Amino acid sequence: MGVEPASVLVGGSSSLTLMFQMMLTAYQFGLKDAASAWKNEGEVKFICPVPGYDRHYTVCEQLGIKMINVPMTSTGPDMDAVESLLKADKSIKGMWCVPKYSNPTGVVYSDETVERIAKLGQIASANFRVFWDNAYSVHDLTANAPQLASILDATRRNGTEDSVVQFASTSKITHAGSGVAFVAASAANLAGFKKFLNSCTIGPDKVNQIRHTRFLPNKEALMAHMGKHAALLNPRFDAVLSGLSKAFEGTDLGAWEKPVGGYFVSFDTRKNCAKETVRLAAEAGVKLTPAGATYPYGKDPEDRNIRIAPSVPTVPEVVGAMEVFVTCVKLASVKQQLASIS
């Protein structure tokens, strides 16, 4: 996580649980004191770069927090849009970020984007927090992986350390559901969060924690382990990207990123073709993430984005699934074109 141990709280198996608990604390109880609780300020809003991670949106929905879409670019969230929104609307209390191999686009935030995010605390309303979900921090697929700038260093340079809370876990490193999760934050944020945790838990599974320290005793062991992950994942990603390139390169039927890490490939159909593509694929026996899942409230305004997750199937299964997928994209596009003519 790029921070000193004193700034890290090690929890149970789920970083999503820590995110929910952190947001609940900020909303209901306040991370500084009761007066800082978001609920005291009426309507609360959150900025959501899209396409993004559906479980983040579920956390906001559970607490009744209104979500505002901001487009993702090749360097991270559209920061001009983010800064304009914060200057104009003081009810915005936070922003979701997946800064490295963003879910689902695979984008790595540029140094400039990280710096601008670190400065948001200077223009946002009081008690604003960026939820920095660095879920894929060591999930590289290439030897010369892009490096993510340190958000902690950037906030310290800009006097905004309280404005960012970082999260990570080993769920996609060791075992999903039985890993170890982390939150890194300023001393003030950790103090407020620990006050909440003291009322709801005695503590996490320490046997599981020591199991992880013995399996991954240092960074070298961690990176060697992740090299084995890359060896398993690369053929699957290659199968997806090869299938897309062969079917759609040079056409207007689809657009996609070519990630060098993480777990997903983001694909955009023509407008108003994603739902039909997913439906056709399901009829043919290929299960995809629901169209719209990568947008708040499950509503992709252009009905374009589909998240492809190739990590679980075997390589031959991925190849077969991609043959079905590209055929369904083509069929959905043809049906749309014929409907516009008739």
C-alpha positions as CSV (number, residue, x, y, z in Angstrom):
1,M,0.0,0.0,0.0
2,G,3.0,2.3,0.1
3,V,2.5,3.5,3.6
4,E,4.2,2.9,7.0
5,P,2.7,0.1,9.2
6,A,1.4,2.6,11.8
7,S,-1.0,3.9,9.2
8,V,-2.5,0.5,8.4
9,L,-5.4,-1.3,10.1
10,V,-5.5,-5.0,9.2
11,G,-9.0,-6.5,9.3
12,G,-10.8,-9.6,8.3
13,S,-11.2,-11.2,4.9
14,S,-13.1,-8.5,3.0
15,S,-12.0,-5.0,2.0
16,L,-15.6,-4.4,0.9
17,T,-16.7,-4.8,4.5
18,L,-14.1,-2.3,5.6
19,M,-15.3,0.1,2.9
20,F,-18.9,-0.2,4.0
21,Q,-18.0,0.2,7.7
22,M,-15.9,3.2,6.9
23,M,-18.7,4.9,4.9
24,L,-21.2,4.0,7.6
25,T,-19.0,5.6,10.2
26,A,-18.5,8.8,8.1
27,Y,-22.3,8.9,7.3
28,Q,-23.8,8.0,10.7
29,F,-21.2,8.8,13.4
30,G,-18.6,11.0,11.8
31,L,-14.9,10.3,11.4
32,K,-13.9,13.3,13.5
33,D,-16.8,13.7,15.9
34,A,-20.6,13.6,15.9
35,A,-20.8,17.0,14.2
36,S,-18.8,15.8,11.2
37,A,-21.3,13.0,10.3
38,W,-22.6,13.4,6.8
39,K,-26.2,12.7,7.8
40,N,-26.2,16.1,9.5
41,E,-25.9,17.9,6.1
42,G,-29.0,16.7,4.3
43,E,-28.6,15.0,1.0
44,V,-25.3,13.3,0.5
45,K,-23.7,12.7,-2.9
46,F,-20.8,10.6,-4.2
47,I,-18.8,10.9,-7.5
48,C,-18.6,7.6,-9.3
49,P,-16.2,7.3,-12.3
50,V,-17.9,5.1,-14.9
51,P,-17.7,2.4,-16.0
52,G,-16.9,1.2,-12.5
53,Y,-17.4,-1.4,-9.8
54,D,-21.0,-2.4,-9.0
55,R,-20.4,-3.3,-5.4
56,H,-19.2,0.3,-4.7
57,Y,-22.5,1.5,-5.9
58,T,-24.4,-1.0,-3.7
59,V,-22.7,0.5,-0.6
60,C,-24.0,4.0,-1.6
61,E,-27.5,2.7,-2.4
62,Q,-27.7,1.0,1.0
63,L,-27.0,4.3,2.8
64,G,-29.2,6.4,0.5
65,I,-26.2,8.3,-1.0
66,K,-26.9,9.8,-4.4
67,M,-24.4,8.8,-7.1
68,I,-23.1,11.1,-9.8
69,N,-21.5,9.7,-12.9
70,V,-18.2,11.0,-14.2
71,P,-16.5,9.5,-17.3
72,M,-13.4,7.5,-17.1
73,T,-10.6,8.4,-19.5
74,S,-7.3,6.7,-20.5
75,T,-5.6,8.4,-17.5
76,G,-8.3,8.0,-14.9
77,P,-11.5,10.0,-14.0
78,D,-12.3,13.1,-16.0
79,M,-10.7,15.5,-13.4
80,D,-12.0,18.6,-15.0
81,A,-15.5,17.3,-14.5
82,V,-14.7,16.2,-10.9
83,E,-13.3,19.5,-9.9
84,S,-16.2,21.4,-11.5
85,L,-18.7,19.3,-9.6
86,L,-17.0,19.8,-6.2
87,K,-16.8,23.5,-6.7
88,A,-20.5,23.8,-7.5
89,D,-22.0,21.3,-5.1
90,K,-21.1,21.1,-1.4
91,S,-23.3,18.1,-0.8
92,I,-20.7,15.9,-2.5
93,K,-18.9,14.1,0.3
94,G,-16.7,11.6,-1.6
95,M,-15.5,9.8,-4.7
96,W,-14.8,6.1,-5.5
97,C,-11.5,5.3,-7.1
98,V,-9.9,2.0,-8.3
99,P,-6.6,3.6,-9.2
100,K,-4.6,0.7,-10.7
101,Y,-6.1,-1.6,-13.3
102,S,-9.4,0.1,-12.7
103,N,-12.4,-2.2,-12.6
104,P,-13.4,-2.8,-15.4
105,T,-11.4,-0.7,-17.8
106,G,-7.9,-1.7,-16.7
107,V,-6.7,1.9,-16.7
108,V,-3.9,3.0,-14.4
109,Y,-4.3,6.6,-13.0
110,S,-1.6,8.9,-14.4
111,D,0.7,10.8,-12.0
112,E,-1.2,14.0,-12.9
113,T,-4.5,12.4,-12.0
114,V,-3.2,11.2,-8.7
115,E,-1.9,14.7,-7.9
116,R,-5.2,16.3,-8.8
117,I,-7.2,13.8,-6.7
118,A,-4.9,14.6,-3.8
119,K,-5.8,18.3,-4.1
120,L,-9.5,17.7,-4.0
121,G,-9.6,18.2,-0.3
122,Q,-8.6,21.8,-0.9
123,I,-11.8,22.6,-2.9
124,A,-14.3,20.1,-1.6
125,S,-16.7,20.7,1.3
126,A,-15.8,19.7,4.9
127,N,-15.5,16.0,5.6
128,F,-14.9,15.0,2.0
129,R,-13.3,11.5,1.5
130,V,-11.9,9.7,-1.5
131,F,-12.4,6.0,-1.1
132,W,-9.2,4.7,-2.8
133,D,-9.8,1.0,-3.5
134,N,-6.4,-0.3,-4.7
135,A,-7.7,-3.8,-5.2
136,Y,-5.2,-4.7,-8.0
137,S,-2.1,-3.0,-6.6
138,V,0.2,-6.0,-7.3
139,H,-1.9,-7.7,-10.1
140,D,0.5,-7.1,-13.0
141,L,0.4,-9.2,-16.2
142,T,3.7,-7.9,-17.6
143,A,7.3,-7.5,-16.3
144,N,7.4,-3.8,-17.0
145,A,4.1,-2.9,-15.3
146,P,3.0,0.7,-15.1
147,Q,3.6,2.2,-11.7
148,L,1.0,4.1,-9.7
149,A,2.0,7.3,-7.9
150,S,1.7,7.3,-4.1
151,I,-1.6,9.0,-3.1
152,L,-0.3,9.3,0.4
153,D,2.8,11.3,-0.7
154,A,0.6,13.5,-2.8
155,T,-1.8,14.3,0.0
156,R,1.0,15.1,2.4
157,R,2.5,17.5,-0.2
158,N,-0.9,19.2,-0.4
159,G,-1.9,19.1,3.2
160,T,-4.9,16.9,2.5
161,E,-4.0,13.6,4.2
162,D,-7.4,13.3,5.9
163,S,-9.2,13.4,2.5
164,V,-8.1,10.0,1.3
165,V,-8.7,6.5,2.7
166,Q,-7.0,3.5,1.1
167,F,-8.2,-0.1,0.9
168,A,-6.7,-3.4,-0.3
169,S,-7.0,-7.1,0.4
170,T,-5.5,-10.5,-0.6
171,S,-8.8,-11.8,-1.9
172,K,-7.4,-12.1,-5.4
173,I,-3.9,-13.1,-4.1
174,T,-4.6,-16.0,-1.7
175,H,-8.2,-17.1,-1.3
176,A,-11.4,-15.2,-1.9
177,G,-13.5,-15.1,1.3
178,S,-10.6,-16.1,3.5
179,G,-7.9,-13.5,2.8
180,V,-6.8,-10.5,4.7
181,A,-8.1,-6.9,4.2
182,F,-6.5,-3.6,4.9
183,V,-7.4,0.1,5.4
184,A,-4.7,2.8,5.4
185,A,-5.6,6.3,6.6
186,S,-4.5,9.3,8.5
187,A,-4.2,9.1,12.3
188,A,-7.4,11.1,12.6
189,N,-9.4,8.9,10.2
190,L,-8.1,5.7,11.9
191,A,-9.1,7.1,15.4
192,G,-12.6,7.7,14.2
193,F,-12.9,4.4,12.5
194,K,-11.5,2.4,15.5
195,K,-14.1,4.0,17.8
196,F,-16.8,2.5,15.6
197,L,-15.0,-0.9,15.3
198,N,-14.6,-1.1,19.1
199,S,-18.4,-1.2,19.4
200,C,-19.0,-3.9,16.9
201,T,-16.1,-6.4,17.0
202,I,-13.6,-7.9,19.3
203,G,-11.2,-8.3,16.4
204,P,-10.5,-10.2,13.1
205,D,-9.3,-13.8,12.6
206,K,-5.7,-13.6,13.9
207,V,-4.9,-17.2,13.0
208,N,-5.7,-16.3,9.4
209,Q,-3.5,-13.2,9.7
210,I,-0.5,-15.2,10.9
211,R,-1.1,-17.8,8.2
212,H,-0.8,-15.0,5.6
213,T,2.4,-13.6,7.2
214,R,4.0,-17.0,7.0
215,F,2.9,-17.6,3.4
216,L,3.9,-14.1,2.2
217,P,6.6,-13.0,4.7
218,N,7.9,-10.1,2.5
219,K,7.4,-8.2,-0.8
220,E,9.7,-10.6,-2.7
221,A,7.5,-13.6,-1.8
222,L,4.4,-11.6,-2.7
223,M,5.7,-10.7,-6.1
224,A,6.9,-14.2,-6.8
225,H,3.5,-15.5,-6.0
226,M,1.8,-12.9,-8.2
227,G,4.1,-14.0,-11.1
228,K,2.4,-17.3,-10.9
229,H,-0.9,-15.6,-11.1
230,A,0.2,-13.8,-14.2
231,A,1.3,-17.1,-15.8
232,L,-2.2,-18.4,-15.3
233,L,-4.0,-15.3,-16.4
234,N,-2.1,-14.1,-19.4
235,P,-3.3,-16.9,-21.8
236,R,-6.9,-16.1,-20.7
237,F,-6.5,-12.4,-21.4
238,D,-4.7,-13.2,-24.7
239,A,-7.7,-15.3,-25.7
240,V,-10.1,-12.5,-25.0
241,L,-8.1,-9.8,-26.7
242,S,-7.3,-12.0,-29.7
243,G,-11.0,-12.8,-30.1
244,L,-12.0,-9.1,-30.0
245,S,-9.2,-8.0,-32.3
246,K,-10.0,-10.7,-34.9
247,A,-13.7,-9.9,-34.9
248,F,-13.8,-6.1,-34.5
249,E,-10.4,-4.5,-35.4
250,G,-11.1,-1.8,-38.0
251,T,-14.9,-1.8,-37.4
252,D,-17.3,0.3,-35.4
253,L,-19.0,-2.7,-33.8
254,G,-17.0,-2.4,-30.6
255,A,-14.3,-0.7,-28.6
256,W,-12.1,-2.1,-25.8
257,E,-9.1,-1.5,-23.6
258,K,-6.0,-3.7,-23.6
259,P,-5.2,-4.0,-19.9
260,V,-1.8,-5.2,-18.7
261,G,-3.1,-6.1,-15.3
262,G,-6.1,-6.7,-13.1
263,Y,-8.9,-9.1,-13.8
264,F,-11.2,-7.6,-16.5
265,V,-11.6,-6.4,-20.0
266,S,-14.1,-3.6,-20.6
267,F,-16.0,-3.8,-24.0
268,D,-18.3,-1.2,-25.5
269,T,-20.8,-2.2,-28.1
270,R,-22.6,0.2,-30.4
271,K,-25.2,2.2,-28.4
272,N,-28.2,0.2,-27.2
273,C,-26.7,-3.2,-28.0
274,A,-25.2,-4.3,-24.7
275,K,-28.3,-5.8,-23.1
276,E,-29.2,-7.6,-26.3
277,T,-25.7,-9.0,-26.5
278,V,-25.8,-10.3,-23.0
279,R,-29.3,-11.8,-23.6
280,L,-28.2,-13.6,-26.7
281,A,-25.0,-14.9,-25.1
282,A,-27.1,-16.3,-22.2
283,E,-29.3,-18.1,-24.6
284,A,-26.2,-19.7,-26.1
285,G,-24.9,-20.8,-22.7
286,V,-22.4,-18.0,-22.0
287,K,-23.0,-16.1,-18.7
288,L,-21.8,-12.5,-18.7
289,T,-22.0,-9.7,-16.1
290,P,-25.4,-8.0,-16.6
291,A,-25.3,-5.0,-18.9
292,G,-25.5,-1.9,-16.9
293,A,-23.8,-3.4,-13.8
294,T,-20.8,-1.1,-14.3
295,Y,-23.0,2.0,-13.8
296,P,-24.8,3.3,-10.7
297,Y,-28.3,1.9,-10.2
298,G,-27.5,-0.6,-13.0
299,K,-28.3,2.0,-15.6
300,D,-25.8,2.5,-18.5
301,P,-27.3,5.5,-20.2
302,E,-26.0,4.4,-23.6
303,D,-26.4,0.6,-23.0
304,R,-22.9,-0.1,-24.3
305,N,-20.6,-1.4,-21.6
306,I,-20.0,-5.1,-20.8
307,R,-17.4,-6.3,-18.3
308,I,-15.6,-9.5,-19.4
309,A,-14.1,-11.6,-16.6
310,P,-11.9,-14.4,-18.0
311,S,-10.1,-15.6,-14.9
312,V,-12.2,-18.6,-13.8
313,P,-12.8,-20.6,-17.1
314,T,-10.1,-22.7,-18.7
315,V,-8.3,-21.3,-21.7
316,P,-10.3,-23.5,-24.2
317,E,-13.5,-22.4,-22.4
318,V,-12.5,-18.7,-22.8
319,V,-11.8,-19.3,-26.5
320,G,-15.2,-20.9,-27.0
321,A,-17.0,-18.2,-24.9
322,M,-15.3,-15.5,-27.0
323,E,-16.6,-17.1,-30.2
324,V,-20.1,-17.0,-28.8
325,F,-19.6,-13.4,-27.5
326,V,-18.4,-11.9,-30.7
327,T,-21.1,-13.6,-32.7
328,C,-23.7,-12.2,-30.3
329,V,-22.2,-8.7,-30.6
330,K,-22.5,-8.9,-34.4
331,L,-26.0,-10.3,-34.3
332,A,-27.2,-7.6,-31.9
333,S,-25.7,-5.0,-34.1
334,V,-27.3,-6.4,-37.3
335,K,-30.7,-6.6,-35.6
336,Q,-30.4,-3.0,-34.5
337,Q,-29.4,-1.9,-38.0
338,L,-32.3,-3.8,-39.6
339,A,-34.7,-2.3,-37.2
340,S,-33.6,1.2,-38.1
341,I,-34.2,0.5,-41.8
342,S,-37.6,-1.1,-41.5
